[in-house]
Amino acid sequence: MVKKRKETFKLETHPQAPEESVIRWENYRFTVLTPAMIRLEYHPDGLFEDEATQTILNRNFPTPDFDLKDTDEYIEIITSHVHLMFYKEEGGFTKHNLNIEAIGNYSLYHSTWYFGDRPDTLKGTARTLDFVDGSIELNEGLMSKNGYAVIDDSQSMTLTEDGWVEKRESDRELTDMYFLGYGRDYLGTLKDYHYLTGKTPLLPRYALGNWWSRYYAYSQSGYIELMTEFEKRGIPLSVAVIDMDWHVTDVPSEYGSGWTGYTWNKELFPEPEGFLQWLSDHGLRTTLNLHPANGVQPYEEMYEPMAKELGVDYENDDPIEFDIANPDFLDAYFKYLHHPHEESGVDFWWIDWQQGSVTKVEGLDPLWMLNHYHFLDHGRNGNRPLIFSRYAGLGSHRYPIGFSGDTAATWDSLDFQPYFTSTASNVGYSWWSHDIGGHMGGVKDNELFVRWVQFGVFSPIHRLHSQDGEFSGKAPWRYGQKAERIVTDFMRLRHRMIPYLYTMNVLNHVDDYPLVRPMYYHYPWKEEAYDVPNQYYFGTQMIVAPITSPTITDLRLGKVKVWLPEGKWYDFFNNRLYEGDRMIDVFRPLSTFPVFVKAGGILPLDQNHRNHTDNPAAMEIKVYAGEDGSFSLYEDDGLGQGSEQVTTKLSFKWNEYVDQWAVLHIQAPEGNTDVLPDKRQFNLSLVGFKCQDMPEVYANDQILDYEISKDGKETRLVIPEQPIDTTYTINFKGVKVKKNDMHAELFSFLDRAQLPASLKEKVYHTIVKGKTSARVISALLALDLDPDLMDAISEIVWANPDDVA
């Protein structure tokens, strides 16, 4: 058993820093890991830690340049980023003997940290949102406008060479901290943090589709009937979540509550293997819910062999206690309770939380233990590991996916989740999954459900979920025809976006570049970037600003404040062109959502929406006029079975102001194309293009016929299917950016609004008389309109102020 444990649970770590990076004085040690990161250690007996810990895996950074002054009175360390002063005295660090300055003008005050102070950061995340209705206080993060943050690793246990955890050699008071003085280089902070603590793993491709989940005692036939209904309605799913009623829950009172269980409930699921196979045949991966805290009771199918292995008196029906700190229990836990289910078709596990925060080893968190060892165990045999569990502190990004817990089904909860999700990137935690639609309570609200789904589609993981009860299910057809139509469109879009999302999955793993990022990551010196906490980058090409409040009744529009950075931006849904570098109020009907793509953006989409999430044979490429752009599409087998990434490079050049030409290149895929279809068909959707001449399409330098159609500001080219190794060049001549049709958009807006007809006529005639955007706005101001109505009109008029009315 020990040999197996070593093979399965051993991590590759590099915990020893170069000797050239280390400065010692008596019971103190300083390690200069990077120009912006310094490790600070004190131990009363000088027992410094050179092993990996639960949080820290690698300290073998190349030794950076630094200046050192070591006198009888002080140690001074100066790098390009930090200035450390330590005044030599016995007894440990204090605010009087240690301070470190992040070099640079980051705030109105000096960016100096004194030992013991709590840095004012841009926050991180939280263990759970269980029972939250609205917002909560978040833990501190790694990013700060003041230029510095700290990581306290003093309480972490060490990871032994065979992959187990143990307490440090001495439990006497010690300090083991890391000062991060990266200024406002937030992405640089993340990159070094991930080297220090480990990479975010690649998710399996199927995890990026729509998940169905509900706390409900489904039967095998009932669940199949439900999945069939989703298929009939054309609503794609990729993950089927089976909550706790998959196992026996009605147990004798002497065995506890029934929350813990590992034996299929054969009354509900008479043929578990057949059930799991049916789901697999229909393109669904399956996860089962776990509450491990109550151990293994005598009624479980695997009780006796597991008890024998652990030396438990099974003849007297002694229970097997949950003891995650016991390596023998852990081995048997996986061998008897999980591996057989996985062999029957369970794809991964949802580790729910009832075990609290205490184990038999003081300071050892059972949630961390479950996350760590479940994830490593799931990666055996070359699998790409995946778990679904709550956050257990810094380093938890190594164990995706995060389950945020049971929130209230209210507008306040929805309003908190975009901020909560993007801010979690400040501790590298990038794969949150929320109970989309809310878990408990609330009042049935079709609009709230639609807005929550829209956010879910543009969040890391989209998982519908709800509490137990007959009236709590999140099936889209339970919310009326309009809501069902909108939700269906968005859930189809989620599956169509998988090529884009999977590429972002690769970038997150390789380049430490989260899918969801706060705006200030890219504009750290723009105050506006900090003033839109619910707005975020979604991958490399999109900005999302969720609507999280009810519709303005008269206008029949939702509203959100948006900051568009400098440049030209297109609305993803209506293709309206905006001039950036400004804060605007954005208004959208329930059917659309504020998502923006910058000019030059390239978006790869699947043409189809289906349960299966394989690499598509038919793709849509959306290209946005006005600037140069590029995109590298990453694909593999989606499961990590030894296949390398295949890269398809796309580039776009725009030269409107000289010769009025543009060109799009789609290179042949590079890498092992065995994981791709033999042939692929492209549709090109050209947004904002105004072309005088017909585009020319070349496949491997040979002219190619194609079909063309136009719809508003979008032109579509349908290119015939070609072998997968084809290179394409599409030439455009006589191109310009197509301007917004302001009159048509304003007429549509007024026609939809629930306003007096006389007011509509007055507003529209005022607009028609205007010759420029400025004159239109000036005339409208004289009408003394309702502020929301005026703002909604202004958004359309000022979207691109060069337009002529």
N, C-alpha and C positions, 0 to 999 in steps of 0.2 A: 504493500500500500504506500510506503514511503517513496518508492521509486516512481510510482505513478504520480504522486503528488508533486514531485520535483519536475517531472516532465510537463505536467499540465499547467502548473501555477507559477513556474519560474519566469520572471520578467527580465528582459535585457535592460540593464541599468549601467550608468557610468557615473557613480556618485563621488569619485575622488577628483578633486580639483588639482590642477598642476601646482607643484610646490612653489613655482615662481609667482603664483597669484596670492600666496598666503603670507600674512604678517602676524607674528605672535608676540605677546607679552604676558608672562606669568599665566594666569587662568583666563586670558582673553585671546580670541583669535578673530582676525579679519581676513576675508577672502574676496579679492576683487575679481568678480566673475565676468563682468562686462564694464565698459566705461560708465554705465548707468546702474549697475546692480552690484551691491556689496553685501556679503553675508557677515552677520554680526553674531559672535558666540561668546558666551561666558559660562563656565562651570566651576563651582567652588573647588573641585578636585582636578580641574584641567582635563576632564574626560570629554574630548571633542568627538563629534559624531561624523564618521566618514562612510557610513552605510547609507543606502537609499532609505527613505521614509515613506509613510503612506502618501505624502503629498509630493515629495521631491525625489525625482529619479536620476537626474543628470546634473552634475556640477563640473563636468570636464569641458568647460568653455576655453577657447584659446585665451592665453593671458593677454589682457589689453595693456596699452601704454598707460602708466600712471607714475606720478611723482610721490615719493615717500620721504617724510621727515620724521625720524624716530629719535627723540631726545630723552633726557632724564625726566622731563615734565609732561611731554605729550607725544602722541602719534598723529601725524597729519597726512592724509591721503588725498591727492588731487588728480582727477581725471578730466576729460573733456566735458563731462556731464555733472560730476558731483565733487563736493569739497567736504571731507570728513575731518572733524576735530575730536580727538579723545584725550582727555586729561587723565593721566595715569593715577589711579587710586584703587585700593583693594575693595572687595565687597560687591562687585557687580556694577552694571550700567545704571546710571541715573540721568535725569534731565540736566544735571549740573556738569557731568563729565563727558557726555556724548551728544554732539549735534552734527547733522549732515545737511548741507545746502544743495538743492537742485539748482545748478548754475543756469541762469537765464531769467528774464523778466517775465514771470508767469502770472503775477498778480500784483495788486497794489502794495502787498507786503512782501518781505523777503520770504522766499520759498525754502525756509529752514525748518527741519524737523528736530525736535528735542526728544530724546528717549523718553518713552512713556506717553507722549502725546498721541492722540488719535487723529490721523490725517483726515481731512475733509475731502472725501472722494466723490466721484460721480456714481457711487453705489455699485453693488454687484447683484446678488440674487438672494433667494431664501430657500429653506428646506422644503417648504410646502405652502400651498394656498388653501389647505383644508379649512373649510368653514368660513372663508373670507368672503365678505360682501363689500367690495370696493378695493381700497388700497391698504397696504401694510408697509411698515418700515423694512427696508432691505439691508442686508449685510453690506459692509464696506467692500469696495472693489479695488482694482489695480490702477485705475485712471483718475487723474485729478487735474483740475484747471490750475492748481498751484504747482504742478510739476512733479509730485512725488506721492508714493504710497509705500506701505510695508506689508510683508507677509510674516506672520508669526507661526513658525513651525515647531515651537518649543514642546508642544504636547503630542506631536506625532510619534507613533511607534515606528520602529525600524522594520524594513523588509529584509529577511535573511536570504542567503544565496539560494536556498531551496524553495523560496517563494512564500514562506510563512511570515507572520508578523510577531514581533515580541517587544516588550517594554525596553526602554533604554537602560543602560547599565546602572544608572543611578537615578533615583526618584527625588534627589535633592534639587533645590531650586536651580534652574538653569535658564539660559536665554539662547535661542536659536532663531534668528530673524533675518529677513532679507529686506534691504532698503532698495526701492526702485525709484530712480531719479531720471525718468525718461522724458521729463517735460510734458509736452503735448503730442509726443510721437506715440499715439495710442496703438497704431498697428505694429510699430516696432516693439512696444511693450508686450503685446500679445505674442509676437514671434519668439522673443527670448523667454517669455513665461512658458510657452509650449515646449521649448527645448529643455527648460528646467524641470517641468512636471510631466512631460509626455504629450504625444500628438493626440489630436481628436481622431478617433478611428473612422474609417470609411463605413458608411451605412450600406446595407444591402439595398439594391435598387427598389425593391418592392415596398420599402418603408416610406417612400416619398409619395405614394398615392394616397387615396382616401381610405381612412380606417372607419369601420363600424364597431361601436361599442355601446353596451347598455347593461346596467345592473338589473338583470331580469332573469327569472327562472325559465329560460327557453328550453323547449324540447328539441330533440334532433330533427323531427319533422317540421316543427315550427320555425327553426332557424333556417333550414333549407328553403322553406316556403318564403321566408323573408328575403333571403338572398336571391331567390328566383324573381321576386317582385322588383328588386333593384335592377336586375338584368332586363326584365320586360320594359321598365321605364327608361332604360338607357342610362342609368346612373352608375358610373364605374366605382369599384372598390378594389383595394389590393390587400387589405389586412382585415381578418375577422377576429375580433376580440371576444373571448368567452369569459364572462365574469364568474364569480365564485361558485355558482350553482352547477357548474360542470361536474363538481365532485359531491360526494355525500355530505349533506349538511344537517340532516335530521338525525342527531346522535343522542345516546343516553346522556343525561345531565352530568353523570360522573366523569364524562370525557370532555367536558367543556362546552363551548358555544357552537361548535360546528363550523366556525370560520376557517379553521385549518383543515385541509384535506388533500388527499392524493389519489383517491379511488373514484373512478367514474361512477356517476349516479346512473345506473343501468335502467332505472325507471324512465329517466328523461332521455338518456343516450344509450339505447340498447346495443348499438353497433358503433362504438367510438372510432375504430379504425376505418370503417366504411364512411362514416361521417367526415372524418378528416380528409379522406381521399376525395370525397365529393367536392369539398371546398377547394382542394388543390386542383382538381380537374377543371374547376371554374375560375381559375386564376387567382385564388385567395390563399394567402399565408395565414397561419393561425397562431395566436398566443393565448395561453391560459393564465388565469389569475391565481396568485399565491398569497396566503397569509401564514407564513411558516411558524409563528410564535409558539403555537401549542404543541409542537413536536409531532410525534407519530404515536397514535393510539392503537390499541389491540384490534380494532375493527378494520384497520387498513389492510389491503391485499398484501402489501410488501412488509407488513409489520414483522412477521416471524423471521424471515431470512435476515432482515436488517438487525433485529434484536440479537440474533445469534452472533452476527459478526461483531456487534458492539458489546457483547457480554451482558445483555439485559435479560433478566429473568422473565422469559416469555411464557413459561408455564404458569406463572402467577399473574400474567397480564400486566406486568409493570410497564408503564409508558416509557417511550424513548423521549427523553427531554430534548428540547431545542437547545443546543449548545454550540453555537457557531464558532466559539473560541477553541473548540476541541477539534484538532485536525482529523482524528479518526471519525468523529461524527460527520464532518464536512465531506469526507470521501464517501461515506455510506449514504449521506444525504443525496449526493448526485447519482451514485451508482444505482440505488434502488428506487428513488422517488422521481427522478427526472429523466435519466437516460432511456428507460423503457418507453416513456411517453414520447420522447423525441424520435425514437425508432418507429413509433406508430404514426408519426406525422405531425407532432407539435413542433412548430418552427422556432419559437422563442418564448420567454416567460415574462409575465407581468408580475413583478415583485411588489405586492401591496404591503402596507405598513401597519403592523400591530405589535411589533416586538420592542417598541420604545427605543431608548438610547443607552441601555445598560447591558453589559455582559458580565461573565464571571471574571474577566480581566478588567481591572479598573482603567477607565479611560478609553476602552475599545468600543467603538460604535458598531452595533450589529448591522445597521443599515449599510455602512461602508463595507463591512465584511461580506454581506450578501451581494452587493453590487460588484465588488472586486472579484470575488471568486465565481459568481455566476457568469460574469462576462468572460473571464479566462476559460472557464469550463466550456462555455458555448463555442469557444474558438478552437476546440480540439478537432482533430482530423481535417484541418485546413479550412474549416468553416469561417465565414466572415461573421464575427460575434455580434450579438445584439441582445440587449435587455431593455426592459421598460420599468423604471423605478424612480424613486425620489432622489433629490439632490442631497449629498452627504458631505458637503464642504469642498474646499479647494482641491483640485485634482479630479473632481467628479466628471469632468469632461471626457475622461478616458472610458466612461461607461455609459454611452448613450443607449437609450433615449430617456429624457427626463419626463416624469409624470408629475404635473404641477399640483394635482390634488382636487378635492371636491369643493368647488366654488359655488356661490349662490348664483342663480340664473337671473341676473339683474343688469341693467345698463351700467351701473357703477362697476361691477366686476369686469364687464367687457371693456370699459374705458381704461382700466388699469393694465390689462393684459398686453397691449402693444408696447407700452413703456417697460413693463416687467420683462418681456421677451427680449427686446433689444438691449436693455441694460445688463442682462445676464452675460452678454458677450464681454463685459468688463471683467469677468473672471473666467473667460474662455468657455463658458457653458452655452453652447450654441444650438442644442437640439431639444428645446422644450416642446412638450405636447400638452395642450390644454383640453379640458372638457368643453369642446366647442358646443355652444348653446347653453352652457352652464349645467352644473350637476344637480342642484337641489333648490327647492323653493321657487320663489318668483311667481309671476303671473304669465300665463301663455300669451306671447306677444310675437306675432308673425314677423313684424319688422325687426325686432331684436334678434330673432333667430336668423333672419337673412343677413343682417349686418355682421353677426358673429361668424356665420359660415364664410362670408367674404373675407373677413380677417383671417379665419382658419386656412383658407386656400392660399393666402399670402403670408403664412407663418411657417415655421420649420416643419411641423408635422400636423396634418389635418385629421383630427379624430373626433367624430361625433360621439357624444356620450351623455348619459343622464342617470338619475337615481332610479331606484326601484319604484314601481308604481305603474298602474295601467295608463295614466295620463301624462307620462313624462318622456316617452320615446321621441327621438329626434328624426324619425322617418320623414323625409321632405314632404310627402303627400299628406301629412297630417296638419299642414300649415296653410292650406288653401291653394287654389290653382296658381295665383300669381307668385306666391312665395315658392311653390314647388318648381315653377318654370325657371325662376331666377337661380334658385339653389342648384337645380339640375345643370344649368349652363355653367355655373361656377365650379361644380364638382367635375364636370367634363373638362373644363379648362385646367383644373389641377392635374389631371392625368395627361393632358396635352403638354403641360409644362415640364414633364419629367425629364426630357433631354436637357433642358436648362437647369433644372434642380439637381440633376445628377452631376453635371459639370461643376456646380457650386459645391456639391458634396466633396468632389475631388480637390477643389481649391482649398476647402476648409482643412482637409487632411494634409495636403502637401505644403500649402503656403500659409496655413494658420489664418485663413481669411473667412470669417463667419458668414453664413448666408444672410443673417439679419444683423445689421450694424447701425448704431446711432449715427445721426448726421454729423456729429462733431468728430467722428473718426477721420473724415475727409476734409473737414473745414474747422480745424481746431481753434483758429483765431477769429472765426466769425461768431459773434454773439448770437446771431439768429439760429445757428445750428444747435444751441443749447435751449432755445426757446420753443422748440417743437418736440417735446419729449415722446410723443406718440408716433412721430414720423421716423422712417428708417429706410436705409438701403436694403433692397431685397436682391441679393446677388450683385453682379457687376453692372447690370444694365437698367435696373428698375429702382425707383423711389416709390414708397407706399405711405399714404397718410390715411389710416382707417377712419371711417365715420363711426363714432361710438356714442352718438346721442340721437334722440328721436327726430323724425322728420319735422320740418317747419310746415305746419298744416297748410297754410294758404298757398305756399309755393310748391308743395309736394316734393320737397327736396331736402336731403340731408346736408349738413354743413360741417366743414372742418377748416381750421387755419393751416395753411401750407406755406413752407418756405422753399422756393425753387432757387437753387444755386445759379450762378452765372452761366449763360448759354441759352440754347433753345431746347425746349422740352415738349414732348407730345403726350397727350393723354392716351393711355393704352387702349381705352374702350371707345372713345369717340373721335380719336385722332386730332383733336384740337391742338393747335400749335401755340405755345406760350413763350414769352420772353422771360428769362430768368433774372436772378439777382434781386428778388423782391419777395415780400411776404404778402400773401393774398388769402382771402376767404374763398374757399372752393365749395360749390353747391352741386350735388349729384342726386338724380332720381334713385329710387331703390334698386333699379336694375343694373346700375353701374357703381364703380368704386374708384376712388382717387389713386390711380397708379400712373406713374410718369416714366417715360423713356427718353433719354437725351438724344438729340440729333446725332446721327452716326451710329446709333444703337443697332445691334444685331441680336435677334431672339430666335433660337431654334426651338421649334415646337413639333410634337407629334400631330400628324393630320387626324389621327383617329383617337377615340376615347374608348377604352375597354378595360376589363379587369386586369388582363395580362400587361406587364410593364416591360416587356422585352424591348431591345433596341429596334426602333421603328423602321419599316421598309418604305414608308411614305412620310416625308417631313415637310413642314412649312417653315420657311425662313422669313421672318419679318425684318425689313430693313428701313431705317428712318432717315429721311433726307436731311441734308444741311451741313453735315460735318463728316470727317473721316471716322472710321470705326473698325474694330476687329473683334473676333471671338474665336476661341479654341474650344471645340466641342469634344468632351471626353466621354468615352464609352468603354465598357468591358463586359464581362459576363454577368455583372451585377451581384455576384455572390462571392467573389474573391477566390475562385477555385484555380489559382495559379495563373490567371490570365493577366497580361499587361494591359495598361490603358492604350486605347486607340485614339489618336488625335486627328480631328478634322479641322483644319484652319480656314477661317473665313475672314476676308479683309474687304474693306469698302473705302474707296477714294472718291471724294466729292470736290469738284472744281467749278462751281457755278459762276464765279465772278471773273474768270479769265476766258476760257473757251467753252464754258457751259457743257461740261462732260462729267460723267461718273462711271465707275467700273466696280463690279463686285466679283471677287474671286472665291471660289469654293474649291479648296485643294483636295486631292485624293487622300483618303485616310492613311495615316502613318501608323504602323504597328501591325499586330497580328489581327488581320481582318476576319479570322475564322469566327469571331464572336458577332460579326455583323451579318445582315442579310446579303445574299449574293448580288442583289440589285436594289437600288433605291430610287425613289421618285421624289422630286422636289417641286413644291409650289412656292413661288416667291411672292410675298406680299409687300409691296412698295408703298410706304406711308409718306405722304407729303411730297411726292414726286409730281412735277409738271413737265412732261416730255413733249417736245415738238416732233421728234422722230421715233420710230419704232425701235425698241431695244434689239440688240443682236446677242444671241445666245450661242456660245461655242462649247462643245463637249470634246475634250482632248484636241482642241484646235480645229475641230470640224463644225461648220455652221449647223445649227439644230433648229428645226421647226418647233413651235410651241403655240399654246393657246393663250389668249390675253382677254381680260375683262376688267372693267372699271366700276368702282363703287365709292362715290364721294371722293375723299382724299386718298383712297387706296386703289392701287392697280395690282392685279394678280396675273402672274405668269405661271402657266402650268407646263412644266418641263417633262417630257416623256421619260419613263423609267430607263435607267442606264446601269451598266455594271458598277459595282461598288467602288472600283478603283478609278472612276472617272473624275477628271478635273474640269471644272466649269469656269468660264469667263463670260460675264454679262456686261456688255458695253451700252452706255446711255449717252445720247447726244442731244444737245439743245435742252438741257435740264435746268429747272429752277425749283425753288421751294414753293409749293402751292400754299397760298395764303388761306386763312380762315374765311368762310362765307358768313360774315357777321350778321347780315340781315336775315339769312335763313335760320341761323342758330337762335337769334333773338325771337323770331316769329315762333319757332318751335317751343321755346321756353315760355313765352306768354300764352300760347295756345294751351299748354299743359297746366299752367298755374290756375288755381281756384280764386280768381280775382274778378271784380266787377268788369263787365264787358266794356263799359265806358272808360274805365281806367286803362284797360288794355289798349283800346283804340288811341287814347291820348298819348300813351307811352310809345306805341309803335310809330305813330305819325311823327312824333318828335325825333325818333331814331332815324326815320327815312329822310327827314329834312337835313340831318347832319351831313357834313362833307368829310369830316375826319373824326377819329376817336375822341380827340379832345373836345371838339365842338358838340358831339353827341352827349358826352358826360356833362358839359357845362349847361346844356339845355335841360337835361334831366334833373339836375340839381335844383333848378328853378321850380320844378313840380312838387318839391317837398314830399318825396316818396317815403314809404316805410323803410327804415334802415336795411332790413334784410333784403327787401326787394331791390333797393338801390345797389346793395353789394352784389347780389346775384347778377344783375344786369352789367355791373362794372366788370365782373370777372370775364364775361364774354367780350365786352368792348375792349378791355385793356389786355386781353390774352396776348395779342401781338399788336402793339400800338402802331406799327407801321401800316396796318391795314387801312384802306380808304373805305369809308362808309358809303 
